[in-house]
C-alpha cells in the first residue's frame, strides 16, 4: 500500500498518511485531525485495513493515486 491515501465522499475528503511505519495521521473530514500510533508494523497494517474498510462501508472512495484530483483527470 502507498504511504498516503485520499478518501473522498461527495465534497468531503480524508487524507491518511503513514508516518515512520508505526503511526497513521488522519486529516479530515473538515478540520478533524487524529494520530494513531501502533506497537508494530503488523498492527499498523491491521489498522490500515480496518480504517479502509470502515471508510468504504461509510461511502468513502479511495481516490486513485494516478489521477490528479485538482485537474479532474
NORRA-V229508 format. One record per residue. N is the residue number from 0. SS is DSSP state (A for helix, B for strand, O for the rest). D_CENTER is the distance of its C-alpha to the mean C-alpha in whole Angstrom. Layout:
BEGIN
n->[N/N]
ss->[SS/SS]
d_center->[D_CENTER/D_CENTER]
END
This chain:
BEGIN
n->[0/1/2/3/4/5/6/7/8/9/10/11/12/13/14/15/16/17/18/19/20/21/22/23/24/25/26/27/28/29/30/31/32/33/34/35/36/37/38/39/40/41/42/43/44/45/46/47/48/49/50/51/52/53/54/55/56/57/58/59/60/61/62/63/64/65/66/67/68/69/70/71/72]
ss->[O/O/O/B/B/B/B/B/B/O/O/B/B/B/B/B/B/B/B/O/O/O/B/B/B/B/B/B/O/O/O/O/B/B/B/B/B/O/O/O/A/A/A/A/A/A/A/A/A/A/A/A/A/A/A/A/A/O/O/O/B/B/O/O/O/O/O/O/O/O/O/O/O]
d_center->[11/10/9/7/4/5/6/10/13/16/16/13/9/6/5/3/6/9/12/15/14/14/12/8/8/6/8/9/11/14/15/13/12/11/11/12/14/15/19/18/16/17/16/12/12/13/11/8/10/11/7/7/11/11/9/11/14/13/14/10/10/8/10/12/12/16/16/16/15/18/21/20/20]
END
